[in-house]
């Protein structure tokens, strides 16, 4: 294992000691961290990595990089001109990270459809994911979509059917394929 896709909900802006400890394990394993440029979890994680002067970080962004706190290597992606700047637009870079990473570490508030999509994409690509579920304040190791569904049911997430049955919930990884990407 060489790389990990680390991301989370925009509502997550602070890292608790449990999360910082898990991130520090990633650093000790000398893994390359693939991370987005959003405010919230991405920015909080970037701050932690920069504070630790961790060099093995690659920031994925769309045309303009919103956050790159450690001045790390950037992977820019582009979408069709005039594309709406919604979660599907930013999902282009997220899918690239899911494809490139060996595994994932997701910080999920139990509501974010973007983080939900990232978890599903990793699992559908046959990659394992560790999620920290904020409503339960617990970590869960996932190896399949079925594992994820069991965690949701066991956690009593109220909007499970809304998340899983929404028209824009991913049915397959190909639902999020970008129009164009560039390295």
N, C-alpha and C positions, 0 to 999 in steps of 0.2 A: 504494500500500500504506500502510495507516494503523495496523494493529494486528497483534501477534504473540502467539500462545498459547505461553507458555514454561512447561515443566513437566519433571518427571523422576521417577525412582524414589526411593522413600523411603530406600533404601539409600545414596543419594548425599547426603552431608552436607557435602562440601567441593568447592569449585570450583577446578579447576586453572587455570594461567595461560591455556591455550588457550580454556577456556570463558569466563573473565572477559573475554578479548579479544573474543570473539564477542558477549557481552552488551554490552560497551562500544560495539561497532558499532551495535547496536540503539539505544542511547542517543543516539549521534551522528546517527542517522537520525530521531530524534525520534518514534519509533513508540510507540504506546500498548501497554504490556505487560499482557496478561491472564494472571493467575497464580492458582493455588489457594492453599489455606491449610494444606497438610499439612506435617508435619515432613519432614526429608530435603531433597530438591532444592528444593521450593517455598520452604522456610524459608531455605536457603542463598542462593537467588537473591534473595529479599526482602531479606536482609541486605546483599547487594551493591548492590541498587538503593537501599536506604536510606542506605548509606554514601556513595553518589554523589548523595544528595538528589534523586533522580529523581522528578519529580511525576506523570508520565503512567503511572500504574500503577492497575489495577483488580483487586481481590482477589475471587475467587469462592469462596463457601463455602456450606455447608448452614446449618441453623438457627442454629448457634453458630459464630462465626469463631474457629478455633484459633490462627491466626497472621496478624497484620497489623502487621508491624514498623514500616512507614512511616506508619501511620494513614491509608491511602489509601481511596478510594471502595470500598464493598463492594457486591457483588451476592449477595444471599441467595437460596437455593433451598430448597424444601421437598419432602419425599417423603410418601408415604402414612403416616399415624400407625402406629407400631409397626414400621416398616421396620427390618430388620437393618442395622447400621452396617458394611457391608462395602464392597468396591470397587464394587459396582453402585450402592449408595447414593451414594457420593461421585462416581461416574461421571455422576450427574445434572448436577453443576456442571461437570464436565469436558466433557461434550457441549455444554453451553451455550458454553463458551469456544471449542471447535472450530468451532461454528456462527458465532460472532461474529467470530473472528479472520480475517485475510486469509491467514495462513500460520502455521507452527508451528516451534518450536525445542525439541526433546526431548532430555533427558539420560537415556539408557537403559542400564541395567546388563545388558541381554540376558536378563533373567529376569522383570522386573515385568510382570504382565499388565495392570495399570492403564495404564502408559506404552505398552505394546503397543497397547492399545485406543485410546489417544489418537492414536497415529500412524495406525492404520487409519482412525479416524473422520475425521481431517484429509484423508487421501488419498481416501477414499470421497466426501467432500464436494467433491472437485476442487481441494484446496488443497495447496500444496507444503509439505514439511517438511524441515528440516535436523535430522539426529539426530547426537548425539555418542554413539558406541557405546563404552562403557567397556572391554569386553574387548579391543577393538582399539586403543583410544586414538586414534580417528579420527572425522572428520566424514563424513557421507554426505548428499548431496542426493537427496531422493525426490520424484517427481512422480506415482507410481502404486503400487498394491499390488504389481505385478510388480517394480518397482524395489526395494521393501522385501523381497520374497521373495528376490531375487537377492543383496541385501546379506546377508541371514541365511545363505543357503547359502554364499556366498563367505567369510563370517566364521567358518563352522564352528561356529555356535552349536549346542551339543549337544542342546538340548531344542526344536529347531525344530518337530518334529512334535507335541510336547506342547503347545506354544504355539498353533500353527496349527490343530490338530485337537481341542483341548480343547472339551468341550461348552459352556463359557461364553466361548469366543473369539467375538468379534463376527462375525456373518455379514453384517450390514449396519448402517448408522448407526441405523436404527430399533430395533435390538435394545436400545439404551441410552436410548431416549426416556424422559424423566421423567414422573412421574404429574402433578405440578403444578410450575410454576415461578413465581417472582415476582421482580421487579426490584429 
